[in-house]
């Protein structure tokens, strides 16, 4: 069969050997049903018995037991999210014209990487990625991709809403823990947007779009865009996370876990009255 020179790198009938991971690294439990114990939390306000809002109690419980949950009724307009997804699709479609492009960060302010850029033991990830800083927003926008022409405007609007959501969630955690509002404000100054394009794969059981990892941030806000394939570690097993329409996935990161460990350690040493430790587990 002749090679189609106009086809994109993923438009193939079988997975090339340079994308096939050894068995020990391949995805697990792909055929398992979606895990129904991943909390889905509505951020619509309602009061709990102790005076906190209901979302505060649910977020603390989810953070303690799993460190991972989804939020709905979050207030981000669906059009803002849809516009962002569409402009990112346009961006990745444009990169198909030059599949060797890797943008150097100090020259452009963003990094685009194609599927051949990264390799673990000679094996490539089945994805493309664009990453750029978003804080301070007004100083970063002009460093983002200039094409599509709508990119900077649309993604800036999206990031404004994401910033509101992340701040709201951190403030809820502060409220639930009895911390002063804004406690985490000065520790969350560096914020990035990392957008992954996971194209169709002839056999997803052989390859990976992203390696198993721990997020180093305070929290990560993830929009799946209807894509399946996200997994988290629960009780020593990889479980499948459902892609709920217009929901955001929230992952408690390493920085927040460390902050809370220090908070509770100091509280215990100084007051001797702390009776219950809350452990925030990072998703791996």
Protein Blocks (a to p, Z undefined) as FASTA:
>chain_A
ZZdfkbcfklcfbdcfklmccfklmcehklpccdfkbccddfbdcddfkopafklmmmmm
mmmmnopacdehkopafklmmmmmmmmmmmmmmmmmmmkbccdfklnopacddfklpcge
hiacddddddddfbdfklmmmmmcfbdfklmmmmmmmmmmmmmmmmmmmmmmmmmnopae
hklmmmmmbccdddddddddfblmlpcfbdcdddfbfbdcddeklpahiacdeehiacdd
dddehiacddddfklmmmmmmmmmmmmmmnopafbdcdddddZZ
